[in-house]
């Protein structure tokens, strides 16, 4: 097989196997990439019209807050 470097021969390795987790994350990413445009394309919202709404003055002064 392969050449082994180091003193530990045939010991138990404490490394978690992350390959299945990466596979699942990639599948979920692909699913979300496919489903998101379908959901947003079918979504339409009608904004309610307000009653007795005063027009806001266009020349209103902006308030700027600062921190010392």
RAHU-V617365 format. One record per backbone hydrogen bond with DSSP energy under -0.5 kcal/mol. CO is the residue of the C=O (numbers start at 0). NH is the residue of the N-H. Records with the same first field share a line. If there is no record, write none. Layout:
CO = NH / NH
//
This chain:
6 = 8
7 = 9
15 = 17
17 = 21
18 = 22
19 = 23
20 = 24
21 = 25
22 = 26
23 = 27
24 = 28
25 = 29
26 = 30
27 = 31
28 = 32
29 = 33
30 = 34
31 = 35
32 = 36
33 = 37
34 = 38
35 = 39
36 = 40
37 = 41
39 = 42
41 = 43
44 = 46
51 = 53
56 = 59
61 = 63
62 = 64
//
